[in-house]
Amino acid sequence: MTFISVEFLLFLTIIVGTYYVVPHRFRWMLLLLASYVFYATLSVQFIPLLLISTAFTYVIGILIEKQEKKEQKKRLMWVGVSVLVFFLGWFKYFNFVNDSLRSFAAWSGFDYDVPYKEIVLPLAISFYTFQAISYVVDVSRGKQKAERHYGYFSVYFAFFPQLVAGPIERAKKLLPQLKTEQHLDYDNISYGIQRIIWGFFKKTLIADRLAPIVASVFNSPDPTGSEIVLATMLFSIQLFADFSACSDIAIGCARLLGIRLSENFKQPHFAVSIADFWNRWHITLSMWLRDYIFMPLAKGKKKREQIYGAILATFLVSGIWHGAAWNFVLWGLIHGIYRVFGDHTKQQREKMASLVGFDRVPTLHRWWKIAITFQLVCFSRVFFQSHSMAEAFSHAKLYVTPASWAPSGMVQAIQMFSLLDLIIFLVVFVVVHLFQHIERTKGSAWDWMARQSAVTSVAINLFLIVSAFLFGVSGQGFVYGGF
């Protein structure tokens, strides 16, 4: 039962309808049951791990809060974090580390005979582990009271709208909302339905229509350079549509219950720098990495080299979190290098922009920076999408080869689209950019929608629903659901 299914919509309707009927004191039971049922339909064999992780985090949080000395709190915090990281590491990274050691041993001549283990990655473990770690650390820092109500804590840990792929929520934001009695509210219902419709639209008409086209290039044994260039840019669009659609649906589902989840995207492909990109892309992960990796590493550091080291380490963690493979590690390192290089050369780049006259045409300068940032992000995604390091370097070489950008080659590469796919993509691309234009000029597209007449609002939503029903395709899981 994935988000993009009739079964999920029926499930959600039943949960929302029941939620506003049962007394508030019983609603946590309903949400907990719904969360476990939802998870069980996707990965029932890992329900015990979810239960164990929940119980352990609950107990360690209370033990930390009971300690009187900071040293004791910190010691228990490290115990809690270590156990949670062990769970994540065993399931997600054991074979990655094991295979890497085996390859190193073969290269260096050492004897290494630890066998490969068939380990299935538990669904959502990366997301709920990071959420658990933030809770444990916040309790130890005194920023969060240890939750005594095991039911509410269990719902926080496994809240079904954001369990599979985030947003990664902090306890101080989500727990109070779960405890507050929510009343049936027209604005919440209207907003929630619209966000879900928008998510379905992006997922079925952009992400899932682009996925096989992109895969056909990256799975090809001998793609042309122009195909790699076009497929990589299309993959960036696919990834954004896929992940932001998942967040839209999660936010919409939660709002139907009166609960506000954090925004996870803010038009990242309009970023003017890599730093700006990470303030707009997967925002809850970026904030998590800032608060629990970068800030502790950079604390007390004054030398620029030390700060740069903390930046690189943070992006390496980001790469490793995304996937247990060296291409993900390198992807994270590339973004770290981008970030360090951008900071180190900021003054020189500003002088260069002034020299060529960009400061006299700020709009042109802004679009130039957006284009450069987008291409830097696309280049890094060659490593994100490739299946091996050798393939990644081969594709990366093609991406930066000038001949790959020849107009004749790009025209030929467009033939990867069927005529219908191309028309649908262009129409939907325009629709999404109209939406984003409203976001940039009106502040919030959803507030703008709320100010429209009922006829206009119904017409827009009907267009989105009919388009998704007639031309949308599904069957593809959410990309970040695998992390």
Secondary structure, 3 states (H helix, E strand, C coil): CCCCCHHHHHHHHHHHHHHCCCCHHHHHHHHHHHHHHHHHHHHHHHHHHHHHHHHHHHHHHHHHHHCCCHHHHHHHHHHHHHHHHHHHHHHHHHHHHHHHHHHHHHHHCCCCCCCCCCCCCCCCHHHHHHHHHHHHHHHHHCCCCCCCCHHHHHHHHHCHHHHCCCCCCCHHHHHHHHHCCCCCCHHHHHHHHHHHHHHHHHHHHHHHHHHHHHHHHHCCCCCCHHHHHHHHHHHHHHHHHHHHHHHHHHHHHHHHCCCCCCCCCCCHHHCCCHHHHHCCCCHHHHHHHHHHHHHHHHCCCCCHHHHHHHHHHHHHHHHHHHCCCHHHHHHHHHHHHHHHHHHHCHHHHHHHHHHCCHHHCHHHHHHHHHHHHHHHHHHHHHHHHCCCHHHHHHHHHHHHCHHHHCHHHHHHHHHHCCHHHHHHHHHHHHHHHHHHHHHHHHCCHHHHHHHCCHHHHHHHHHHHHHHHHHHCCCCCCCHHHHC
